[in-house]
Amino acid sequence: MFDYAELSVFEHGDFEIIDISKEHIEIMSKATNQYWLIQKFTSVDFPPVVLFHKHTADGKYHVHFVYAEDNALLAYSEIRQHDRYILKRDKKRKSITKSEPPA
């Protein structure tokens, strides 16, 4: 169900593949160590693609985004955008934590 381009960005990107099948790809972002599950559905009762997210390996997945199109590249873009946000947020937190408290 995943086409070559969809598989390629996850297999050759900044991700560690946790599990992969015809219906889903489970990855860990090497940038943030957060986990993602891209699930494809063929039933008319479900959306074509759902992106799930969890913060740690032992956490539970929650729905991050639901796509009306059968295109996992949209999920890839969302993951990359999320990673950029987390890295920027963490950098800001680190700089604030290092600074001296006001006198």
C-alpha positions as a LaTeX table, in Angstrom:
\begin{tabular}{lrrr}
\hline
Residue & $x$ (\AA) & $y$ (\AA) & $z$ (\AA) \\
\hline
Met1 & 0.00 & 0.00 & 0.00 \\
Phe2 & 2.98 & 2.35 & 0.45 \\
Asp3 & 4.54 & 3.40 & $-2.84$ \\
Tyr4 & 8.28 & 3.61 & $-3.50$ \\
Ala5 & 8.55 & 7.35 & $-2.79$ \\
Glu6 & 6.71 & 7.00 & 0.52 \\
Leu7 & 8.88 & 4.12 & 1.68 \\
Ser8 & 12.06 & 5.78 & 0.47 \\
Val9 & 11.73 & 8.95 & 2.58 \\
Phe10 & 11.28 & 6.93 & 5.74 \\
Glu11 & 13.88 & 4.25 & 4.99 \\
His12 & 16.58 & 6.70 & 3.87 \\
Gly13 & 15.72 & 9.68 & 6.04 \\
Asp14 & 16.50 & 10.64 & 9.58 \\
Phe15 & 14.50 & 7.79 & 11.04 \\
Glu16 & 15.05 & 4.41 & 12.56 \\
Ile17 & 12.54 & 1.86 & 11.26 \\
Ile18 & 10.89 & 0.06 & 14.16 \\
Asp19 & 8.37 & $-1.97$ & 12.16 \\
Ile20 & 7.10 & $-1.94$ & 8.61 \\
Ser21 & 4.27 & $-3.73$ & 6.80 \\
Lys22 & 1.89 & $-3.12$ & 3.91 \\
Glu23 & $-0.44$ & $-1.19$ & 6.22 \\
His24 & 1.91 & 0.73 & 8.50 \\
Ile25 & 5.35 & 2.14 & 9.10 \\
Glu26 & 6.56 & 2.64 & 12.65 \\
Ile27 & 9.61 & 4.86 & 13.06 \\
Met28 & 11.66 & 6.71 & 15.62 \\
Ser29 & 12.99 & 10.15 & 14.78 \\
Lys30 & 16.75 & 10.25 & 15.25 \\
Ala31 & 16.50 & 14.00 & 15.84 \\
Thr32 & 14.05 & 13.88 & 18.75 \\
Asn33 & 13.83 & 10.19 & 19.75 \\
Gln34 & 10.05 & 10.44 & 19.43 \\
Tyr35 & 7.97 & 7.71 & 17.82 \\
Trp36 & 5.59 & 7.80 & 14.90 \\
Leu37 & 3.20 & 5.33 & 13.31 \\
Ile38 & 1.85 & 5.99 & 9.83 \\
Gln39 & $-1.19$ & 3.78 & 9.27 \\
Lys40 & $-2.89$ & 3.31 & 5.92 \\
Phe41 & $-6.48$ & 2.08 & 5.70 \\
Thr42 & $-8.38$ & 0.70 & 2.71 \\
Ser43 & $-11.80$ & 0.53 & 4.35 \\
Val44 & $-14.27$ & 3.30 & 3.47 \\
Asp45 & $-15.07$ & 3.55 & 7.18 \\
Phe46 & $-11.61$ & 4.96 & 7.95 \\
Pro47 & $-9.51$ & 7.83 & 6.61 \\
Pro48 & $-6.81$ & 6.84 & 4.09 \\
Val49 & $-3.87$ & 7.80 & 6.34 \\
Val50 & $-3.62$ & 8.42 & 10.07 \\
Leu51 & $-0.47$ & 9.66 & 11.78 \\
Phe52 & 0.01 & 8.51 & 15.38 \\
His53 & 2.62 & 9.87 & 17.78 \\
Lys54 & 4.17 & 9.00 & 21.13 \\
His55 & 6.94 & 10.66 & 23.07 \\
Thr56 & 8.74 & 7.60 & 24.46 \\
Ala57 & 9.15 & 3.95 & 23.56 \\
Asp58 & 6.96 & 2.83 & 26.44 \\
Gly59 & 4.34 & 5.57 & 25.94 \\
Lys60 & 0.99 & 5.11 & 24.21 \\
Tyr61 & 0.24 & 6.34 & 20.73 \\
His62 & $-2.24$ & 9.14 & 20.24 \\
Val63 & $-3.67$ & 10.44 & 16.97 \\
His64 & $-1.54$ & 13.33 & 15.77 \\
Phe65 & $-3.21$ & 13.98 & 12.41 \\
Val66 & $-5.80$ & 12.44 & 10.07 \\
Tyr67 & $-5.36$ & 12.81 & 6.31 \\
Ala68 & $-8.12$ & 12.80 & 3.70 \\
Glu69 & $-5.60$ & 11.82 & 1.01 \\
Asp70 & $-3.79$ & 8.50 & 0.53 \\
Asn71 & $-0.36$ & 10.08 & 0.70 \\
Ala72 & 2.14 & 9.22 & 3.44 \\
Leu73 & 4.43 & 12.01 & 2.23 \\
Leu74 & 2.06 & 14.42 & 3.99 \\
Ala75 & 2.77 & 12.57 & 7.23 \\
Tyr76 & 6.51 & 12.78 & 6.50 \\
Ser77 & 6.23 & 16.57 & 6.16 \\
Glu78 & 4.30 & 16.81 & 9.42 \\
Ile79 & 6.91 & 14.74 & 11.28 \\
Arg80 & 9.75 & 16.89 & 9.95 \\
Gln81 & 7.89 & 20.06 & 10.93 \\
His82 & 7.24 & 18.64 & 14.41 \\
Asp83 & 10.93 & 17.70 & 14.79 \\
Arg84 & 11.98 & 21.25 & 13.88 \\
Tyr85 & 9.56 & 22.66 & 16.46 \\
Ile86 & 10.80 & 20.30 & 19.22 \\
Leu87 & 14.46 & 21.05 & 18.49 \\
Lys88 & 13.81 & 24.80 & 18.48 \\
Arg89 & 11.79 & 24.56 & 21.71 \\
Asp90 & 14.46 & 22.47 & 23.44 \\
Lys91 & 17.21 & 24.88 & 22.35 \\
Lys92 & 15.22 & 27.78 & 23.80 \\
Arg93 & 14.61 & 25.91 & 27.07 \\
Lys94 & 18.31 & 25.11 & 27.35 \\
Ser95 & 19.33 & 28.73 & 26.82 \\
Ile96 & 16.84 & 29.94 & 29.42 \\
Thr97 & 17.93 & 27.30 & 31.93 \\
Lys98 & 21.60 & 28.24 & 31.52 \\
Ser99 & 20.99 & 31.93 & 32.14 \\
Glu100 & 21.30 & 33.40 & 35.60 \\
Pro101 & 18.05 & 34.20 & 37.40 \\
Pro102 & 17.27 & 37.89 & 37.73 \\
Ala103 & 18.59 & 39.54 & 40.91 \\
\hline
\end{tabular}
